[in-house]
Amino acid sequence: MKTMKFRWIVFLSLLICLHASPASADAKESLASYQEIVWNYLKELDGFGPRFPGGPGYGKMQDLIAKTGEQYADEIREQKFAVAKGENDKLIMTNFELIFRGQSEGAPIVIGVHYDTRPYADNEFDPRVRNTPIPGANDGGSGTALLLGLARYLDQRPPVRTVKLVFFDGEDYGKKDTGQMLLGSTVYTAELEEKGPGSWPALVLVVDMIGDKNLEIYKENNSQKSAPWLVDYIFQVARENNVSQFREKFRHSIYDDHTPFHRLGIPSVLLIDFDYPYWHRLNDTLDKCSPESLFAVFSVVVKSLEGMETLLKSRQTAQARPGE
């Protein structure tokens, strides 16, 4: 009898553990937990040092993006392209596309970021250090960390409509007046143009410099020209969720990775704090960023995605009506 009783105790204990364990495969991390998750990604990126194309931290960062895609995405695609480096030399750059398939048959949503950091601190006051690569904690790091965290989030909560997280290379590569900027997004949109509108995303959201401690995200003028309805929607989501870092006023017209999409006629919006005082300077370091700022933008992006299918369908219905 003692043996039988012991077996029942063990059996019941196992049932209780299996039922109550928060670490089960089906458990979902709370939205609030992503403040630490995204911040840890930024700390890991910062630990690689400057991450400009060809630099020592560049390959480590690419490995992290690829590893994250392999772990969480339904599919990962690499788009390689060559960039002239001197007269007889070329540098191979890579865009990464992490695909999360949805049930809707509508055109996908693209959320993009540039993952490269600037090879030149050309906003430094001292000309002797202007050729030094910047650390890029905020400029290059914060947006990349957000998308890495979003990959993990979308793995646990598959989107209704397909979402593509695109990590653009070479946004910050060239010196001033060389034209070697927005390289990855230009290559990406050139491929879209070649394939035709049937392959185009429904919309594009680009994040850049969204981690600084004194975060203030204003409505950006070129985004308003491209997709005023999307700007209004995102800032409405921020307002409804009491995210105070989003400002209702317009400020700045910015040349960033949303620009090639805007030129192609694809609705595109940029979220950025362009008043960041350490832009393209050597003190763009981790201590200038905060987990609260990163999470503020992460939460708005996530909440915006939740209602995006309804938004896009309502716009499609309105556009189909005569006279509208």
Beta strands, then each sheet from edge to edge (+ up, - down):
strand 1: 75-84
strand 2: 90-100
strand 3: 109-114
strand 4: 163-168
strand 5: 203-208
strand 6: 217-219
strand 7: 246-250
strand 8: 268-272
sheet 1: 1+ 2- 4+ 3+ 5+ 8+
sheet 2: 6+ 7+
end
